[in-house]
């Protein structure tokens, strides 16, 4: 005896509406990326992306080989996807939702305690790769020292310690540096000593400053750079070490004072690296890109930054020092830490003007290459201060240093 199949419930108008809205939304979502590019780049003929973000990639170069094997098409697809404001908005919403839910995730950022964030590669570096590259690194350092001496100057190096080293209690679950990180800074200093290049132990100076005032914040919580107080600690330590070695080469100290401070509430580099809703815009005052928050969360994560001017008191009056004095005895080849009050803090502690060549990048290779022409033709500077950041020595450019060209 068979039983009749039950009749299915009829689809209600509300269910049909939900289904069709879902279909239309999915179609618009998948079609939005090519549509935006067709309108913006095709019809309007714009070269730059509609929005500038941290996740964007350079356009790949088309070659016969890359087109034939399909790699150019894949790279172009990734570039267009990252240029899409729809992708930026969806990803930003998702990342912020995860953060609000207490489950943030990022390959670039390590989330510490009390909303202290750290650049992920600096937390537990690859010491094995660092050790393997030591012979090439030492030869490269000797080549740089010889280049500076041939230019008529002496070389001095500062290595800015990673924030994870200065604040292990905020970075690591147990508050302790892991074995691979613990003596990495000392190993870097040892390499420079082996190459005959004097340095300053800024990590020890930062540790002493923290011991004197455990509540002091020498670095920004959600940025990789130091605060003005941290720059001052680093500048004083570097100046003392530099004068101990090269003081007799330098002229007398001058009357250099702090000038005005410009305060700005800015979003640090780490929230942008997480992929929150932020934009990169050109800013003439900072001399490059500035990150703008475009959500309430991103705005809350911004921090107040102070930029201190310095000035020299002379018989003719007060002169502002801007790092462009062609007759300065000290040339600073610096990273973004120099921009973040580092160069001015060093000049203030030395009591002497400095001239700067600054290009962002923790490895310090880009500013060095920007200064190569001057070093090869001869420099008026008596001391060249080359600035790098600890984490930069674990980047590819230091794991396989290229010959100076």
C-alpha positions in Angstrom: 0.0 0.0 0.0 1.6 3.2 -1.1 1.2 6.6 0.5 0.8 9.8 -1.4 3.7 12.2 -1.6 3.0 15.3 0.4 2.5 18.4 -1.6 5.4 20.9 -1.3 4.6 24.2 0.3 4.1 26.9 -2.4 6.8 29.6 -2.5 5.6 32.8 -1.0 6.1 36.2 -2.6 8.4 37.1 0.2 10.6 34.1 -0.4 10.8 34.9 -4.1 11.7 38.4 -3.3 14.6 37.3 -1.0 15.9 34.9 -3.6 15.8 37.3 -6.5 17.4 40.1 -4.4 20.2 37.7 -3.5 20.7 36.8 -7.2 20.7 40.4 -8.2 23.1 41.4 -5.4 25.5 38.6 -6.3 25.4 39.6 -10.0 26.1 43.2 -9.2 28.9 42.2 -6.8 30.7 40.1 -9.4 30.1 42.5 -12.2 31.1 45.6 -10.3 34.8 45.1 -10.5 35.0 45.0 -14.3 32.3 47.6 -14.6 34.2 50.1 -12.4 37.4 49.6 -14.5 35.6 49.9 -17.8 34.0 53.2 -16.8 36.9 54.7 -14.9 39.8 53.6 -17.1 38.0 53.0 -20.3 35.3 55.6 -20.7 37.0 58.3 -18.6 40.5 57.4 -19.6 42.0 57.7 -16.1 45.4 56.1 -15.4 45.4 56.3 -11.6 43.0 54.0 -9.6 39.8 55.5 -8.3 40.9 55.1 -4.7 44.5 54.8 -3.4 44.9 52.1 -0.8 47.7 50.1 0.8 46.7 46.8 -0.8 47.3 47.9 -4.4 49.9 46.4 -6.7 51.8 47.9 -9.6 50.6 47.0 -13.1 52.5 44.0 -14.4 54.8 44.3 -17.5 53.5 42.4 -20.4 56.1 40.2 -22.2 55.7 37.5 -24.8 56.7 34.9 -22.3 54.3 36.1 -19.5 51.4 36.3 -21.9 52.1 32.9 -23.4 52.3 31.1 -20.0 49.3 33.1 -18.6 51.2 34.7 -15.7 50.6 38.2 -17.0 46.8 37.6 -17.0 46.9 36.4 -13.4 49.0 39.3 -12.3 46.8 41.8 -14.1 43.7 40.2 -12.6 45.2 40.7 -9.1 46.1 44.3 -9.8 42.6 45.2 -11.1 41.0 43.4 -8.2 43.1 45.4 -5.7 42.3 48.6 -7.5 38.6 48.1 -7.2 36.8 50.3 -4.6 34.2 47.5 -4.2 36.8 45.0 -3.2 38.4 47.6 -0.8 35.0 48.3 0.8 34.0 44.7 1.2 37.4 43.7 2.6 37.5 46.7 5.0 34.0 45.9 6.3 35.0 42.3 6.9 38.3 43.1 8.6 36.6 45.6 10.9 33.8 43.2 11.7 36.4 40.6 12.7 38.1 43.2 14.9 34.8 44.2 16.6 34.1 40.5 17.2 37.5 40.1 19.0 39.0 37.8 16.2 41.3 40.1 14.2 43.5 38.4 11.6 46.4 39.8 9.5 49.5 38.5 7.9 51.2 41.9 8.3 50.2 42.9 11.9 50.6 41.2 15.2 48.0 42.2 17.7 49.5 42.6 21.2 48.0 43.6 24.5 46.0 46.8 25.3 45.7 47.6 21.6 49.5 47.7 21.1 50.2 46.5 17.6 53.4 45.3 16.0 54.6 44.7 12.4 54.4 40.9 12.1 57.9 40.1 10.6 59.6 41.8 13.6 58.0 39.6 16.2 59.9 36.4 15.5 62.4 36.9 12.8 64.1 34.1 10.7 67.5 34.0 12.4 68.7 31.0 10.3 68.4 33.1 7.1 70.1 36.0 8.9 73.1 33.8 9.8 73.4 32.3 6.3 73.6 35.8 4.8 76.4 37.0 7.2 79.4 36.6 4.8 77.7 38.7 2.0 76.4 41.2 4.6 79.9 41.7 6.0 81.4 42.3 2.6 78.6 44.7 1.7 79.2 46.7 4.9 83.0 46.9 4.2 82.2 48.1 0.7 80.0 50.9 2.1 82.6 51.9 4.7 85.2 52.1 1.9 82.9 54.2 -0.3 82.3 56.7 2.5 86.0 57.0 3.3 86.9 57.5 -0.3 84.3 60.3 -0.3 86.3 62.0 2.4 84.1 61.2 5.4 83.7 58.7 8.2 80.8 56.3 8.6 78.6 55.9 11.7 75.5 53.7 11.9 72.4 53.8 14.0 70.0 50.8 14.2 66.6 51.7 15.5 65.3 48.8 17.7 62.0 47.2 16.8 59.0 48.1 18.9 58.6 44.5 19.9 62.1 44.6 21.5 61.3 47.7 23.5 57.8 46.5 24.5 58.0 42.7 24.9 55.5 42.9 27.7 52.9 44.3 25.2 53.8 42.1 22.3 54.3 38.5 23.6 51.9 36.4 25.7 54.6 35.7 28.3 56.1 39.2 28.1 59.5 37.7 27.0 61.4 37.9 23.8 61.6 34.5 22.0 65.0 32.9 21.4 65.2 34.0 17.8 64.6 37.6 18.7 66.4 37.9 22.0 70.0 38.5 20.8 69.2 39.6 17.2 70.0 43.3 17.9 73.4 42.3 19.5 74.2 40.1 16.5 73.6 43.1 14.2 75.8 45.3 16.2 78.5 42.6 16.2 78.4 42.5 12.4 79.1 46.3 12.2 81.9 45.9 14.7 83.4 43.2 12.6 83.2 45.5 9.5 85.0 48.3 11.4 81.9 50.6 11.6 81.1 52.3 14.9 77.5 52.2 16.1 75.3 53.1 19.1 73.4 50.7 21.2 69.9 52.3 21.0 68.2 49.2 22.4 70.1 49.6 25.7 69.2 53.3 25.8 65.5 52.5 25.2 65.6 49.8 27.9 67.2 52.2 30.4 64.5 54.8 29.6 61.8 52.3 30.2 63.4 51.2 33.5 63.5 54.8 34.7 59.8 55.3 33.8 57.9 52.0 33.1 54.8 54.0 32.0 56.7 56.0 29.3 55.5 55.4 25.8 58.5 55.7 23.5 56.7 54.2 20.5 53.2 54.7 19.1 50.8 52.0 20.0 49.5 51.5 16.5 52.4 52.6 14.4 55.9 51.1 13.9 57.7 54.4 14.7 58.9 56.1 17.8 57.2 59.0 19.6 59.1 62.3 20.0 60.3 61.1 23.5 61.7 57.9 21.9 63.4 59.9 19.2 65.0 62.1 21.8 66.3 59.0 23.7 67.7 57.6 20.5 69.2 60.9 19.4 71.0 61.4 22.7 72.5 57.9 22.7 73.6 58.2 19.1 75.1 61.6 19.6 77.1 60.5 22.7 78.5 57.4 20.8 79.3 59.5 17.7 81.1 62.2 19.6 83.1 59.6 21.5 84.5 58.3 18.2 84.5 61.3 15.8 84.2 64.3 18.1 87.7 65.6 17.2 86.7 65.8 13.5 83.7 68.1 14.2 83.6 71.8 14.8 82.4 73.3 18.1 78.9 72.8 19.3 76.3 75.5 18.5 73.3 76.9 20.3 70.6 74.7 18.9 67.2 74.7 20.6 63.8 73.2 20.2 61.4 75.3 18.1 57.7 75.1 17.6 55.8 71.8 17.7 53.2 70.9 15.1 50.6 68.4 16.4 48.5 66.3 14.1 46.1 63.5 14.8 47.1 60.8 12.3 46.4 57.2 11.6 49.5 55.0 11.9 50.8 52.5 9.3 49.6 49.4 11.1 45.7 49.9 10.9 46.2 50.5 7.2 48.2 47.3 6.9 45.4 45.4 8.6 43.1 46.4 5.8 40.6 48.6 7.6 38.7 51.3 5.7 41.5 53.8 5.0 42.8 55.8 2.0 46.3 57.0 1.0 46.4 60.6 -0.1 49.3 62.9 -1.1 50.3 65.3 1.7 52.9 68.0 0.9 53.5 68.7 4.7 54.6 65.1 5.4 56.4 64.9 2.1 54.6 61.8 0.9 51.5 59.7 1.5 49.2 60.1 4.5 46.6 57.6 5.6 43.1 58.9 6.1 40.6 57.0 8.3 37.2 56.3 6.5 35.4 54.6 9.3 34.6 55.2 13.0 36.9 52.4 14.0 39.8 53.6 11.9 39.3 57.2 13.3 39.4 55.9 16.9 42.7 54.2 16.2 44.4 57.4 15.2 47.0 58.9 17.6 48.3 62.5 18.1 51.7 63.0 16.7 54.0 65.9 17.4 56.7 67.1 15.0 59.3 69.3 16.6 61.3 72.0 14.8 64.8 73.0 15.8 66.6 76.3 15.4 70.0 77.8 15.9 70.6 81.0 17.8 73.2 83.2 16.1 74.5 86.7 16.5 72.2 87.7 13.6 69.1 86.1 15.0 67.4 82.7 15.1 67.8 80.4 12.1 65.4 77.5 11.5 67.2 74.2 10.6 65.5 72.1 8.0 68.1 69.4 7.1 69.2 71.2 3.9 72.3 73.0 5.0 74.9 72.2 2.2 77.7 73.0 4.6 76.6 70.7 7.5 79.4 68.5 8.8 77.0 65.6 9.3 75.0 63.8 6.5 72.1 61.6 7.7 71.1 58.9 5.3 67.8 58.1 7.0 64.6 56.2 7.0 61.1 57.3 8.1 62.5 57.3 11.7 64.5 60.3 10.7 61.2 61.9 9.5 59.6 61.1 12.8 61.8 63.6 14.7 64.9 61.4 14.5 67.1 63.6 12.5 66.2 66.7 14.5 66.7 64.9 17.8 70.2 63.9 16.6 71.0 67.5 15.6 69.7 68.8 18.9 71.8 66.3 20.9 74.9 66.9 18.8 74.5 70.7 18.9 75.3 70.8 15.2 73.2 71.1 12.0 72.7 67.9 9.9 71.8 67.5 6.3 69.4 64.7 5.4 68.7 62.3 2.6 65.6 60.4 3.7 63.7 57.6 1.9 61.3 55.3 3.6 62.2 51.7 4.1 63.4 49.9 7.2 66.4 48.3 5.4 68.0 51.6 4.8 69.1 50.6 1.3 66.9 53.1 -0.6 68.4 56.2 1.1 71.9 54.8 0.7 71.3 54.4 -3.1 69.8 57.9 -3.2 73.1 59.3 -1.7 75.4 57.2 -4.0 76.1 59.9 -6.5 77.3 62.3 -3.8 79.4 59.7 -2.1 81.1 58.7 -5.4 81.9 62.3 -6.3 83.0 63.4 -2.8 81.0 64.9 0.1 81.5 68.0 2.2 80.3 66.1 5.2 82.8 64.9 7.7 80.6 62.1 9.2 77.9 60.1 7.4 75.3 58.7 9.7 73.5 55.7 8.1 70.2 54.9 9.7 68.5 51.5 9.6 65.8 49.6 11.5 66.3 46.3 13.2 63.6 44.5 11.3 65.1 45.6 8.0 68.0 43.1 8.4 65.5 40.3 8.0 64.2 41.5 4.6 65.3 40.0 1.3 67.5 43.0 0.4 69.8 42.2 3.4 69.5 38.4 3.2 71.0 38.7 -0.3 72.8 42.1 -0.5 73.5 43.4 -4.0 76.8 44.9 -4.9 76.9 48.7 -4.9 76.2 50.1 -8.4 
